[in-house]
Amino acid sequence: MSSFVIHGGKKLKGDITPQGAKNEALQIISAVLLTPEKVTIHNIPNIRDVNKLIDLIESIGVKVEKLSDSSYTFTAKEVDFNYLQTEEYREKSISLRGSIMMIGPLLTRFGKGYIPKPGGDKIGRRRVDTHFIGFEKLGAKFEFSHKDNSYKVTGKHLQGAKMLLEEASVTGTANIIMTAVMAKGQTVIYNAACEPYIQQLCKMLVSMGAKISGIGSNLLTIEGVKELGGCEHTILPDMIEIGSFIGLAAMTGSEITIKNVSFENLGIIPTAFRRLGIQLEKLNDDIYIPEHRHYQIETFIDGSIMTIADAPWPGLTPDLLSVMLVTATQAKGSVLIHQKMFESRLFFVDKLIDMGAQIILCDPHRATVIGLDNKIQLRATDMTSPDIRAGVALLIAAMSADGVSTIHNIEQIDRGYQNIDNRLNALGADIKRID
């Protein structure tokens, strides 16, 4: 287990460029299984979860060639289905939640897919019903084995269908789209997730020969095709990392420019941070955040306490609520953070309370933050990262705190943030990695 030792209270200054989007990369890399032809992908982030998925698909027979630090080619001419029954495959796939998105491409191209129940963040129940109900609507047979805790789907002749998703699941929508593109006939998906990374997946599939209409909306229509070809695709900047840098800049009183953010794909994120009182300026495709000595949380029109909650796109992504919560601890005013999707994601706030933050955990989904208005610095402490997003929120807290903090289990942070310590140190942070 590795740790970060952080000397807090350092102001940062300079430019930083966001990595490629983790959530898009996991979908796009899974999609290479849909074609025997070469697929070239650029701006792939060098993070643990993505590297695990690349290793996993290479293990099942995909030819992988690394062109540069962030560009790869993938050629999936054949898949070794015998390997899918090995203990090695089981161990690799259960360590990565994103492995669930391999099953749709395998099903539609080869007529079968198998995967052990995947792992990922410990943030409460994360149902995969949406995925498999969608597969069944397309004519697949689904089996869940309680004995070895695994999922299996089979279906040689998938048929397009109309379906209403129970929830606008991003990974569920992606998996169903990748399955439907080669199902016979028309598939109509109501209540589809429509965030930029789903749009990117659809655009990539269209460039491979798929027929998809309604891209960018929550109603997708897919006309099945017999086969897909190769393509070249570039992954968007990671909106979660961009939001993390905005919160970090305000919390530490730093002057930072975030470069090449693809601003038109950030949606409500800049507005949400402005509600916390954070000033930010769009300069071409960059975001400039000036030094903040104070920032004040807005109230609603009637003067009541602001509520910031997650919602399906174009609402606020749940992945940023941990960052917004920690950023609010040094704002002036109060805010209610409402995490609707995951019932355990706010439990990291006890560490912030230990550091001196004024937070009331109302229930597993809601926390009220009473900002300190930078009048009292957070105290340094030892803590453990429970998941990716809480981990980076604790890192932001430690960087603003008075003294030396230690964060253990930083492998969680490494799952979603590329070389984060060295990149922040280049701006003036003091973070040491201890292995």
PyMOL commands that set and color helices and strands:
alter all, ss='L'
color gray80, all
select helices_A, chain A and resi 22-34+48-59+83-85+87-94+97-110+129-137+170-180+196-207+239-251+263-265+269-275+318-328+349-354+388-400+411-414+420-425
alter helices_A, ss='H'
color red, helices_A
select strands_A, chain A and resi 3-7+13-16+38-42+63-66+72-75+112-116+141-145+150-154+162-164+186-190+211-213+219-223+231-234+255-258+281-283+286-289+306-309+334-338+358-363+366-370+382-384+404-408+431-434
alter strands_A, ss='S'
color yellow, strands_A
deselect
rebuild
show_as cartoon
